[in-house]
Amino acid sequence: MENGKYGPGNTKFEKLTLSKVQFTHWDAVTYEKTGCGATALGLLTGKNPIEIAAKAKKLPKGGLHFSDRFMVEFLRKNKFSVYQVNKANSSNRKVWRHTIMDNNLILFSLLTQKAESSWFILYNHFLFHNYQITKANYLDFINFPTDSMYVLTKSDWA
């Protein structure tokens, strides 16, 4: 996670909450092999994960790479507002309190194994990864360091 800079213009995440989201669930057996980035984007946008994966960077040893730039640009092209979370804008306060809430829609990349990160979506206590849905567990965030994190909004979801 980037450090960022403290300042008066830091993002007010509590103003970016959503009362509803519209996920598109694709068949896990057919689509989970498209990669965690494609499945996250397919869940959020409704676009076919196979078509999304075809646009991703191919790795020399096989597999796909879904960079932060790729993920953010794809979401913005699909009318999402994307706000990067960094150490400064998530801690810019004088009193201890949460600034990111359960009803913020969060896309984040966690370091899940040596030299490999994976994309996850978190909303309302649920964690989405490759079309598997689990109750969010604090151990996920202790055992897998955060590489990058974004709060997402979409005007017709607000």
C-alpha positions in Angstrom: 0.0 0.0 0.0 1.3 3.4 -0.9 2.1 6.0 1.8 0.3 9.0 0.2 0.4 12.5 1.6 -1.5 14.1 4.4 -3.5 17.2 3.4 -6.9 18.8 3.4 -7.9 17.2 0.1 -7.8 13.6 1.4 -10.8 11.5 0.3 -13.8 11.3 2.6 -14.5 7.6 2.3 -17.6 7.8 4.6 -19.3 9.9 1.9 -18.7 7.1 -0.7 -21.0 4.4 0.9 -23.5 2.5 -1.2 -26.9 1.3 -0.2 -27.1 -1.3 -3.0 -24.7 -3.0 -5.4 -25.5 -5.0 -8.5 -23.1 -7.9 -8.9 -23.2 -10.2 -11.9 -22.5 -13.8 -10.8 -21.0 -15.9 -13.5 -20.7 -19.7 -13.3 -17.7 -20.4 -11.1 -16.7 -23.7 -12.9 -16.6 -22.0 -16.3 -15.1 -18.6 -15.4 -12.9 -19.0 -12.3 -9.9 -20.0 -14.5 -10.0 -16.5 -16.2 -8.1 -15.1 -13.2 -9.0 -13.1 -10.1 -8.8 -9.8 -11.9 -11.2 -10.8 -14.7 -13.6 -12.4 -12.2 -13.6 -9.3 -10.0 -14.2 -7.0 -13.0 -16.9 -9.4 -14.3 -18.7 -9.4 -11.0 -18.6 -5.6 -10.8 -19.4 -4.7 -14.4 -21.3 -7.6 -15.8 -18.8 -7.9 -18.7 -17.8 -11.4 -19.7 -14.6 -12.5 -17.7 -13.3 -14.4 -20.7 -13.3 -11.2 -22.8 -11.7 -9.3 -20.0 -9.0 -11.9 -19.6 -8.2 -11.7 -23.3 -7.2 -8.0 -22.7 -4.9 -8.8 -19.8 -1.1 -9.1 -19.9 0.1 -12.6 -20.5 2.9 -13.9 -18.2 5.9 -15.7 -19.7 5.3 -18.8 -17.5 1.6 -18.8 -18.2 -1.2 -17.1 -16.4 -2.4 -13.5 -16.6 -1.4 -10.3 -14.9 -4.1 -7.8 -13.9 -2.2 -4.6 -13.0 -3.7 -1.8 -10.9 -3.6 0.4 -14.0 -5.6 -2.2 -16.0 -8.2 -2.7 -13.2 -8.7 1.1 -12.6 -8.9 2.0 -16.3 -11.4 -0.9 -16.9 -13.6 0.3 -14.1 -13.5 3.9 -15.1 -14.4 3.0 -18.7 -17.4 1.2 -17.2 -18.6 4.3 -15.3 -17.2 3.5 -11.9 -15.5 6.2 -9.7 -12.3 4.8 -8.3 -10.6 6.2 -5.2 -7.2 4.9 -4.1 -6.8 4.1 -0.5 -3.3 4.9 0.9 -1.8 5.1 4.4 -2.3 8.9 4.6 -5.9 9.2 3.3 -7.1 6.3 5.5 -5.5 7.7 8.7 -5.9 11.5 8.2 -7.8 12.2 11.5 -7.1 13.4 15.0 -9.4 11.0 16.7 -9.5 7.2 16.4 -12.4 6.1 14.2 -13.2 4.1 11.1 -13.3 6.1 7.9 -14.0 3.1 5.6 -17.3 1.4 6.5 -19.1 -1.9 5.8 -21.1 -0.3 3.0 -18.1 1.0 1.1 -17.4 -1.2 -1.9 -13.7 -2.1 -1.8 -11.5 -3.6 -4.5 -8.1 -4.7 -3.1 -5.1 -6.8 -3.9 -3.6 -9.0 -1.2 -0.3 -10.7 -1.3 -1.5 -14.3 -1.0 1.7 -16.2 -1.7 5.4 -15.5 -2.5 5.5 -12.9 -5.3 1.8 -13.3 -6.1 -1.2 -11.1 -5.3 -4.8 -11.7 -5.9 -7.8 -9.4 -6.4 -10.7 -9.4 -3.9 -13.9 -7.4 -3.5 -15.3 -6.6 0.0 -18.8 -5.3 0.6 -21.1 -5.5 3.7 -19.0 -8.1 5.5 -18.7 -10.4 2.5 -15.5 -11.2 0.6 -15.7 -12.1 -3.1 -12.8 -14.0 -4.8 -13.1 -16.0 -8.0 -16.8 -16.2 -7.5 -16.5 -17.7 -4.1 -18.3 -15.7 -1.4 -17.2 -15.9 2.2 -17.9 -14.0 5.3 -15.0 -11.6 5.8 -12.5 -12.6 8.5 -10.0 -10.4 10.1 -7.4 -13.1 9.7 -7.5 -12.6 5.9 -6.1 -9.2 6.4 -3.5 -10.2 9.0 -2.1 -13.1 7.0 -2.2 -11.5 3.5 -0.7 -8.0 3.4 -2.5 -5.4 1.3 -0.8 -4.4 -1.9 -3.4 -1.9 -3.1 -6.9 -0.9 -2.2 -9.6 1.2 -3.9 -13.0 2.4 -2.8 -15.5 2.2 -5.7 -18.8 4.0 -6.4 -21.2 4.1 -9.3 -23.7 6.9 -9.6 -26.7 4.6 -10.2 -25.8 2.4 -7.2 -25.5 5.3 -4.6 
